[in-house]
Amino acid sequence: MEKFPHNKLIGDEKEEIRVFDLLKLSLKVFYSKPVIVFPYFLYVGFASLGSLIPMLFLMNLVNNLVYNKELSFLFKSLLKNPINNLSLFVERVIYSPSAIFSFTFYLFFYLLGTALCMVVGFSMFYEGLKTNNFSVKFGLENIKGKWWKSLAVTFVYFLPFLFFLIILTVESLPSIFREISPLNIKALIIQVFNLSLYLSLTGVSFIFLSFFLVYVYPLISVEDIDLFTAFKKAVSLSLKNFKVTFSYCALVVLLDVIVIILGFILNFLGVFGSTFTRAFNLFLINPLLMGTKTGVYMKLRNEEIGFEPVSEMNWLNWSVNGVKTGFVKFVSFAKKARYWLILLSITLVISYFLGFSSGLDFANKYANLFSEALEKLEIKNLPGKFTLPRFPNFFVGIWFQNWQTSIGLIFSGFIPFITQFMGIFINGYIVGAVLGFLKGVTGKYLLISILPHGVIEIPVFIITAGQGLVLSLETLKLIKGKSSLEKASSLIEDLLPAVVGVLVLYCIAAFIEAFITPALTMKALLLSPL
């Protein structure tokens, strides 16, 4: 029995397809069937796994600088000739085998996560819009035989950006440090022009690909055809149905602009604030666009949409009930993962003490250097009265960053037992290293800089890692044939609300970290002997 009816694709627009109406339908799907966000959680899981190797590379780089006594030499070199020596250091880091391997590892898992997200997402939407049954099981079982096609398409989409990265790394980045100085305005203008040109060409190329390959992911997910035929059909569909394709692309641009404007209005831009806009795009805008594109594709196939939308949408009750249900699921998974939580806690404690020892050694070896820096900053002369700092960017950024980290810890469980222990170890090591460094510089541990929010954040972090290990164990059983896809899908559908349940806990922790912890830490620093 075929999973998909292979109807002949319509070559011309024989009925008016209203893209905006399909967007509204997709919004109702999101409201009544939030399981459709799962493909993007899957993407975050694989991207999180890919990011661990670069983090290990950076930790190893810092460790080598400290214990090979290169740090003081680097500082002295930079003071003598900052432009040339910084250029040499950056080039040495970028072109090192470890850096190249780390970037390649991250890029592969980023592309793989995107590819799996697309094939699972369009499969779930296609089945759901036809039968009103949005099933994780259907999305997962459709991966086999199609993931590599989706990966190839993802790589084609990424080619313009890859080209820009290569140009920037090989040609522009070293010359920026080598040639540009405050007195060399001409070199600065040339580099800005070159980078703007490369970025513009990249953007134009991506827009071009986005128009002609709009339907390639749905084709791969639905049709049992080879990759070349999928590309050919996608281009043909875009050209023959120019109006609806252009309308969809315009909708994508419009939503992107709205999100950017929202970011400006709410002042959520910057290193931390960008996390909000990224999460907003990833977990709301992208699923809505995927549903809209699937609806357009089904209309071009002349297929009926069987989804029954809800008549009214009460977003307040929906949100409250979702968090309440999610919190209950979160607690139940904490009980289910209790043995894993013991192992993860032991890993965290060990990594913390290893990091603390390294941070203390780092501070002691370069005590004179830090003392001079602190004297120049005149920290001792800072005013003694502090008010609660106002960091809305910091608060929102931490909130969503922690949430996405937990999503990554859970759904990277599809590759068993790697991300959870490694993620816990890296975070514990970093926290320990920072506190060890502060101990060496100020004479105090300054645990107050981590404890107020850490009381909530650390347990939640460990529990979500434990949830990922529960999924890892189920995945391993599935690989060995000791479990079924139905059971694994049921586990995932229980995990999805649990992910939502931690939002409130992370919100409380982020508020403390952004508005209360900085004030307490600064007061402690003022009272510490320098």
C-alpha positions as CSV (number, residue, x, y, z in Angstrom):
1,M,0.0,0.0,0.0
2,E,1.4,3.4,-1.0
3,K,1.9,6.0,1.6
4,F,1.2,8.8,-0.8
5,P,-1.1,9.0,-3.8
6,H,1.1,10.0,-6.8
7,N,-1.3,12.3,-8.6
8,K,0.0,14.1,-11.6
9,L,1.2,17.6,-10.8
10,I,-0.9,20.4,-12.2
11,G,1.1,22.5,-14.7
12,D,-1.0,25.6,-14.7
13,E,-3.0,27.6,-12.2
14,K,-6.6,26.2,-12.8
15,E,-8.0,27.7,-9.6
16,E,-7.1,30.8,-7.7
17,I,-4.8,29.8,-4.8
18,R,-4.9,32.3,-1.9
19,V,-1.6,32.1,-0.1
20,F,-2.7,34.3,2.8
21,D,-5.7,32.1,3.4
22,L,-3.4,29.0,3.6
23,L,-1.3,30.9,6.1
24,K,-4.3,31.5,8.3
25,L,-5.1,27.8,7.9
26,S,-1.5,26.9,9.0
27,L,-2.0,29.2,12.1
28,K,-5.0,27.1,13.0
29,V,-3.0,24.0,12.6
30,F,-0.4,25.4,14.9
31,Y,-3.1,26.1,17.5
32,S,-4.8,22.8,17.4
33,K,-1.9,20.5,16.6
34,P,1.3,22.0,18.2
35,V,3.1,18.7,17.5
36,I,4.0,20.2,14.1
37,V,6.8,22.1,15.9
38,F,8.6,18.8,16.4
39,P,10.7,19.0,13.2
40,Y,12.3,22.2,14.4
41,F,13.0,20.8,17.8
42,L,14.8,18.0,15.8
43,Y,16.8,20.6,14.0
44,V,17.9,22.3,17.2
45,G,19.0,18.9,18.6
46,F,21.3,18.1,15.7
47,A,22.6,21.7,15.6
48,S,23.4,21.5,19.4
49,L,25.4,18.3,18.8
50,G,27.3,20.0,16.1
51,S,28.2,22.9,18.3
52,L,29.9,20.8,20.9
53,I,33.1,20.1,18.9
54,P,33.8,23.9,18.3
55,M,33.3,24.5,22.0
56,L,35.8,21.8,22.9
57,F,38.2,23.3,20.3
58,L,38.0,26.7,22.0
59,M,38.5,25.2,25.5
60,N,41.5,23.4,24.2
61,L,42.9,26.6,22.6
62,V,42.6,28.5,25.8
63,N,44.2,25.6,27.7
64,N,47.1,25.6,25.3
65,L,47.6,29.3,25.6
66,V,47.7,29.1,29.4
67,Y,49.9,26.0,29.9
68,N,52.3,26.6,27.0
69,K,53.0,30.1,28.4
70,E,51.8,31.8,25.2
71,L,49.4,34.2,26.7
72,S,51.8,36.7,28.2
73,F,53.8,36.5,24.9
74,L,50.6,37.2,23.0
75,F,49.6,40.2,25.1
76,K,53.1,41.7,24.8
77,S,53.1,41.2,21.1
78,L,49.7,42.8,20.7
79,L,50.9,45.8,22.7
80,K,53.9,46.2,20.4
81,N,52.2,45.7,17.0
82,P,48.5,45.0,17.4
83,I,47.6,44.8,13.7
84,N,50.1,42.4,12.4
85,N,50.3,40.2,15.5
86,L,46.6,39.9,15.8
87,S,46.4,39.0,12.2
88,L,49.0,36.2,12.7
89,F,47.2,34.9,15.7
90,V,43.8,34.9,14.0
91,E,45.2,33.1,10.9
92,R,46.9,30.5,13.0
93,V,43.7,29.7,14.8
94,I,41.4,29.8,11.7
95,Y,43.7,27.7,9.5
96,S,44.6,25.1,12.2
97,P,43.5,21.5,11.5
98,S,41.4,21.5,14.7
99,A,39.5,24.7,13.7
100,I,38.8,23.3,10.2
101,F,37.6,20.0,11.6
102,S,35.4,21.7,14.2
103,F,33.8,23.9,11.6
104,T,33.2,21.0,9.2
105,F,31.7,18.9,12.0
106,Y,29.3,21.7,13.0
107,L,28.4,22.5,9.4
108,F,27.6,18.8,8.7
109,F,25.2,18.5,11.7
110,Y,23.7,21.9,10.9
111,L,22.9,20.8,7.4
112,L,21.8,17.3,8.5
113,G,19.5,18.8,11.1
114,T,18.0,21.1,8.5
115,A,17.5,18.3,6.1
116,L,15.8,16.0,8.6
117,C,13.6,18.9,9.7
118,M,12.4,19.5,6.2
119,V,11.6,15.9,5.2
120,V,9.9,15.1,8.6
121,G,8.0,18.4,8.6
122,F,6.6,18.3,5.1
123,S,5.7,14.6,5.6
124,M,3.8,15.4,8.8
125,F,2.0,18.4,7.2
126,Y,1.1,16.6,4.1
127,E,-0.5,13.7,6.0
128,G,-2.1,16.0,8.5
129,L,-3.7,18.3,6.0
130,K,-5.1,15.4,4.1
131,T,-6.3,13.2,7.0
132,N,-6.4,15.5,10.0
133,N,-3.8,13.2,11.7
134,F,-0.6,15.0,12.5
135,S,1.7,12.1,13.5
136,V,5.4,12.1,14.6
137,K,5.5,8.5,13.6
138,F,4.6,9.3,10.0
139,G,7.3,11.9,9.8
140,L,10.0,9.6,11.3
141,E,9.2,6.6,9.1
142,N,9.4,8.8,6.0
143,I,13.0,9.6,6.7
144,K,14.3,6.3,5.3
145,G,15.4,6.7,1.7
146,K,14.7,10.4,1.6
147,W,17.0,12.0,4.2
148,W,20.0,12.0,1.8
149,K,18.0,13.7,-0.9
150,S,16.9,16.4,1.5
151,L,20.5,16.8,2.7
152,A,21.6,17.3,-1.0
153,V,18.9,20.0,-1.4
154,T,20.0,21.7,1.8
155,F,23.6,21.8,0.6
156,V,22.5,23.5,-2.6
157,Y,20.6,26.1,-0.6
158,F,23.6,26.7,1.5
159,L,26.1,27.0,-1.4
160,P,25.9,30.9,-1.6
161,F,26.5,31.2,2.1
162,L,29.3,28.7,2.0
163,F,30.9,30.7,-0.9
164,F,30.7,33.9,1.2
165,L,32.2,32.2,4.2
166,I,35.1,30.8,2.2
167,I,35.8,34.3,0.6
168,L,35.6,35.9,4.0
169,T,37.9,33.4,5.7
170,V,40.5,33.0,3.0
171,E,40.7,36.4,1.4
172,S,39.0,39.1,3.5
173,L,39.4,38.3,7.1
174,P,43.3,38.1,7.3
175,S,43.6,41.3,5.2
176,I,41.2,43.1,7.5
177,F,43.6,42.6,10.4
178,R,46.7,43.1,8.2
179,E,45.8,46.2,6.2
180,I,43.2,48.1,8.1
181,S,44.2,50.7,10.7
182,P,42.7,54.0,11.8
183,L,45.1,55.7,9.3
184,N,44.4,53.4,6.4
185,I,40.9,54.6,5.4
186,K,41.4,53.5,1.8
187,A,41.9,49.9,2.8
188,L,38.9,50.1,5.1
189,I,36.7,51.4,2.3
190,I,37.9,48.7,-0.1
191,Q,37.2,45.9,2.4
192,V,33.8,47.2,3.3
193,F,33.0,47.4,-0.5
194,N,34.2,43.9,-1.1
195,L,32.3,42.4,1.8
196,S,29.2,44.3,0.8
197,L,29.5,43.0,-2.8
198,Y,30.0,39.4,-1.6
199,L,27.1,39.6,0.8
200,S,24.8,41.1,-1.9
201,L,25.7,38.4,-4.4
202,T,25.0,35.8,-1.7
203,G,21.6,37.3,-0.9
204,V,20.6,37.6,-4.6
205,S,21.7,33.9,-5.1
206,F,19.7,32.8,-2.2
207,I,16.6,34.7,-3.4
208,F,17.0,33.2,-6.8
209,L,17.3,29.6,-5.4
210,S,14.4,30.2,-3.0
211,F,12.0,31.1,-5.9
212,F,12.9,28.3,-8.2
213,L,13.2,25.6,-5.5
214,V,10.2,26.5,-3.5
215,Y,8.6,23.1,-4.1
216,V,11.7,20.8,-4.0
217,Y,11.3,19.8,-0.3
218,P,7.6,18.9,-0.6
219,L,8.4,17.0,-3.8
220,I,11.1,15.0,-2.1
221,S,8.9,14.3,0.9
222,V,5.8,13.3,-1.1
223,E,7.0,12.0,-4.5
224,D,9.0,8.8,-4.9
225,I,11.3,10.3,-7.5
226,D,15.0,10.8,-8.0
227,L,16.8,13.9,-7.0
228,F,17.4,15.3,-10.6
229,T,13.7,14.9,-11.4
230,A,12.7,16.7,-8.2
231,F,14.9,19.7,-9.1
232,K,13.5,19.7,-12.6
233,K,9.9,19.5,-11.4
234,A,10.4,22.2,-8.8
235,V,11.7,24.7,-11.4
236,S,8.9,23.8,-13.7
237,L,6.3,24.3,-11.1
238,S,7.7,27.7,-10.1
239,L,7.7,28.9,-13.7
240,K,4.3,27.6,-14.6
241,N,2.7,28.9,-11.4
242,F,4.6,32.2,-11.2
243,K,1.8,34.2,-9.5
244,V,1.3,31.9,-6.5
245,T,5.0,31.2,-6.2
246,F,5.8,34.9,-6.2
247,S,3.0,35.5,-3.6
248,Y,4.5,32.8,-1.3
249,C,8.0,34.3,-1.6
250,A,6.7,37.8,-0.9
251,L,4.9,36.4,2.2
252,V,8.2,35.0,3.4
253,V,9.9,38.4,3.0
254,L,7.0,40.2,4.6
255,L,7.1,38.0,7.7
256,D,10.9,38.4,7.9
257,V,10.6,42.2,7.8
258,I,7.8,42.1,10.5
259,V,10.1,40.0,12.8
260,I,13.0,42.4,12.3
261,I,10.8,45.4,13.0
262,L,9.4,43.7,16.1
263,G,13.0,43.2,17.2
264,F,13.8,46.9,16.9
265,I,10.6,48.0,18.6
266,L,11.1,45.7,21.6
267,N,14.8,46.4,21.7
268,F,15.7,42.7,21.4
269,L,18.6,43.1,19.0
270,G,22.2,42.3,19.9
271,V,24.1,39.2,20.9
272,F,21.5,38.1,23.5
273,G,18.4,39.8,22.1
274,S,18.9,38.1,18.8
275,T,18.1,34.8,20.5
276,F,14.5,35.9,20.9
277,T,14.0,36.7,17.2
278,R,15.7,33.4,16.3
279,A,13.4,31.4,18.5
280,F,10.4,33.4,17.3
281,N,11.3,32.5,13.7
282,L,12.3,28.9,14.4
283,F,9.3,27.8,16.5
284,L,6.5,30.0,15.1
285,I,7.2,31.6,11.7
286,N,9.0,28.6,10.1
287,P,6.2,26.1,11.0
288,L,3.6,28.5,9.7
289,L,5.5,28.9,6.4
290,M,6.0,25.1,6.1
291,G,2.3,24.5,6.5
292,T,1.5,27.3,4.0
293,K,3.9,25.8,1.4
294,T,2.5,22.3,1.9
295,G,-1.0,23.7,1.4
296,V,0.1,25.5,-1.8
297,Y,1.7,22.3,-3.1
298,M,-1.5,20.3,-2.4
299,K,-3.6,22.8,-4.3
300,L,-1.2,22.5,-7.2
301,R,-1.7,18.7,-7.0
302,N,-5.5,19.4,-7.0
303,E,-5.9,17.6,-3.7
304,E,-8.4,18.3,-1.1
305,I,-7.4,19.5,2.4
306,G,-9.2,17.4,5.0
307,F,-8.0,19.3,8.1
308,E,-10.9,20.6,10.2
309,P,-9.9,24.0,11.7
310,V,-11.1,25.1,15.1
311,S,-13.8,27.8,15.0
312,E,-12.3,29.9,17.8
313,M,-8.8,30.3,19.1
314,N,-8.3,31.4,22.7
315,W,-4.6,32.0,22.9
316,L,-4.5,32.8,26.6
317,N,-6.2,29.6,27.7
318,W,-4.1,27.7,25.1
319,S,-0.9,29.1,26.5
320,V,-1.8,28.6,30.2
321,N,-3.1,25.0,29.6
322,G,0.0,24.2,27.5
323,V,2.4,25.3,30.2
324,K,0.4,23.5,32.9
325,T,0.3,20.3,31.0
326,G,4.0,20.7,30.1
327,F,5.0,21.2,33.7
328,V,3.2,17.9,34.7
329,K,5.0,16.1,31.9
330,F,8.3,17.6,32.9
331,V,7.9,16.3,36.5
332,S,6.9,12.9,35.3
333,F,10.0,12.7,33.0
334,A,12.2,13.8,35.9
335,K,11.0,10.7,37.9
336,K,11.5,8.5,34.8
337,A,15.0,9.7,34.4
338,R,16.0,9.6,38.1
339,Y,18.9,7.2,37.6
340,W,20.3,9.2,34.7
341,L,20.0,12.4,36.8
342,I,22.5,10.9,39.4
343,L,25.1,10.2,36.7
344,L,24.6,13.6,35.2
345,S,24.9,15.3,38.6
346,I,28.2,13.4,39.2
347,T,29.5,14.5,35.8
348,L,28.6,18.1,36.6
349,V,30.4,18.1,40.0
350,I,33.6,16.5,38.5
351,S,33.6,19.0,35.6
352,Y,33.1,21.9,37.9
353,F,36.1,21.1,40.1
354,L,38.3,20.4,37.0
355,G,37.2,23.8,35.6
356,F,37.7,25.5,39.0
357,S,41.3,24.2,39.2
358,S,42.1,25.4,35.7
359,G,40.6,28.8,36.3
360,L,42.5,29.2,39.6
361,D,45.8,28.2,37.8
362,F,45.1,30.7,35.0
363,A,44.5,33.6,37.5
364,N,47.6,32.7,39.6
365,K,50.0,32.5,36.6
366,Y,48.9,35.8,35.3
367,A,48.2,37.6,38.6
368,N,50.4,40.6,37.8
369,L,48.8,41.1,34.4
370,F,45.3,41.1,35.9
371,S,46.3,43.4,38.7
372,E,47.6,46.0,36.3
373,A,44.4,45.7,34.3
374,L,42.2,46.1,37.4
375,E,44.2,49.1,38.5
376,K,43.7,50.8,35.2
377,L,39.9,50.1,35.4
378,E,40.0,51.6,38.9
379,I,37.4,49.1,40.2
380,K,38.3,50.0,43.8
381,N,37.0,53.5,43.2
382,L,33.6,52.5,41.8
383,P,30.7,54.0,43.7
384,G,29.4,51.9,46.5
385,K,25.7,52.3,45.9
386,F,24.1,50.0,43.3
387,T,20.6,49.8,42.0
388,L,19.1,46.8,40.1
389,P,20.4,47.0,36.6
390,R,18.0,47.1,33.7
391,F,18.9,44.4,31.2
392,P,15.9,43.6,29.1
393,N,18.1,42.2,26.2
394,F,20.0,40.1,28.7
395,F,16.9,38.8,30.3
396,V,15.1,37.8,27.2
397,G,18.3,36.4,25.6
398,I,19.1,34.2,28.6
399,W,15.6,33.0,28.8
400,F,15.3,31.8,25.2
401,Q,19.0,30.7,25.0
402,N,18.5,28.4,28.0
403,W,15.3,27.0,26.6
404,Q,16.9,26.3,23.2
405,T,19.8,24.6,25.0
406,S,17.4,22.3,26.8
407,I,15.6,21.5,23.5
408,G,19.0,20.6,22.1
409,L,19.9,18.4,25.0
410,I,16.6,16.5,24.6
411,F,16.4,16.0,20.9
412,S,20.0,15.3,20.2
413,G,19.1,12.1,22.0
414,F,18.5,10.6,18.6
415,I,22.3,10.1,18.5
416,P,22.6,8.2,21.8
417,F,24.4,9.4,24.9
418,I,26.8,11.9,23.4
419,T,25.4,15.5,23.7
420,Q,23.9,15.1,27.2
421,F,27.0,14.1,29.1
422,M,29.3,16.3,26.9
423,G,27.0,19.3,27.3
424,I,26.8,18.9,31.1
425,F,30.6,18.5,31.3
426,I,31.3,21.6,29.2
427,N,28.9,23.8,31.0
428,G,30.1,22.6,34.4
429,Y,33.7,23.2,33.4
430,I,33.1,26.7,32.2
431,V,31.2,27.7,35.4
432,G,34.0,26.2,37.5
433,A,36.7,27.9,35.4
434,V,35.0,31.3,35.8
435,L,34.6,31.0,39.6
436,G,38.2,29.6,39.9
437,F,39.4,32.7,38.0
438,L,37.4,35.0,40.3
439,K,38.9,33.2,43.3
440,G,42.4,33.8,42.0
441,V,41.8,37.5,41.2
442,T,39.5,38.7,44.0
443,G,40.3,36.2,46.8
444,K,36.7,35.0,46.9
445,Y,34.7,32.3,45.2
446,L,31.8,34.7,44.4
447,L,29.4,31.8,44.3
448,I,26.7,34.5,44.6
449,S,27.3,35.1,40.9
450,I,25.8,31.7,40.1
451,L,23.7,30.5,43.0
452,P,20.7,32.9,42.9
453,H,19.6,31.8,39.4
454,G,21.5,28.5,39.5
455,V,19.2,27.0,42.1
456,I,16.5,26.9,39.4
457,E,18.6,26.7,36.2
458,I,21.0,23.9,37.0
459,P,18.4,21.3,38.2
460,V,16.2,22.1,35.1
461,F,19.3,21.8,32.9
462,I,20.2,18.4,34.4
463,I,16.6,17.1,34.2
464,T,16.3,18.1,30.5
465,A,19.6,16.3,29.8
466,G,18.1,13.3,31.6
467,Q,15.1,13.5,29.3
468,G,17.4,13.4,26.3
469,L,19.0,10.2,27.8
470,V,15.6,8.7,28.1
471,L,15.1,9.4,24.3
472,S,18.6,8.0,23.7
473,L,17.8,4.7,25.4
474,E,14.6,4.4,23.4
475,T,16.5,5.2,20.1
476,L,19.1,2.5,21.0
477,K,16.3,0.0,21.6
478,L,14.7,1.0,18.3
479,I,18.0,0.4,16.4
480,K,18.4,-3.0,18.1
481,G,14.9,-3.9,17.2
482,K,13.8,-4.1,20.8
483,S,11.3,-1.3,20.5
484,S,8.8,0.0,17.9
485,L,8.5,3.2,16.0
486,E,5.0,3.6,17.5
487,K,6.5,3.5,21.0
488,A,9.3,5.9,20.1
489,S,6.8,8.4,18.5
490,S,4.6,8.2,21.6
491,L,7.6,9.0,23.8
492,I,8.4,12.0,21.6
493,E,4.9,13.3,21.7
494,D,5.0,13.2,25.5
495,L,8.3,15.0,25.5
496,L,7.0,17.9,23.4
497,P,4.8,19.4,26.1
498,A,7.5,18.8,28.7
499,V,9.7,21.1,26.7
500,V,7.1,23.9,27.0
501,G,6.8,23.3,30.7
502,V,10.3,24.5,31.5
503,L,9.6,27.9,29.9
504,V,8.2,29.4,33.2
505,L,11.1,28.0,35.3
506,Y,13.7,29.4,32.8
507,C,11.8,32.7,32.8
508,I,12.2,33.0,36.6
509,A,15.9,32.0,36.5
510,A,16.6,34.5,33.6
511,F,14.9,37.3,35.5
512,I,17.1,36.6,38.6
513,E,20.2,36.3,36.4
514,A,19.6,39.5,34.5
515,F,18.2,41.8,37.2
516,I,19.4,40.6,40.6
517,T,22.6,38.6,40.2
518,P,24.6,41.4,38.6
519,A,23.9,43.8,41.5
520,L,24.8,41.2,44.1
521,T,28.0,40.2,42.2
522,M,29.1,43.8,41.9
523,K,28.5,44.4,45.6
524,A,30.5,41.3,46.4
525,L,33.4,42.5,44.2
526,L,33.5,45.9,45.9
527,L,33.9,44.1,49.3
528,S,36.6,41.7,48.0
529,P,40.3,42.4,48.4
530,L,41.9,43.1,45.1
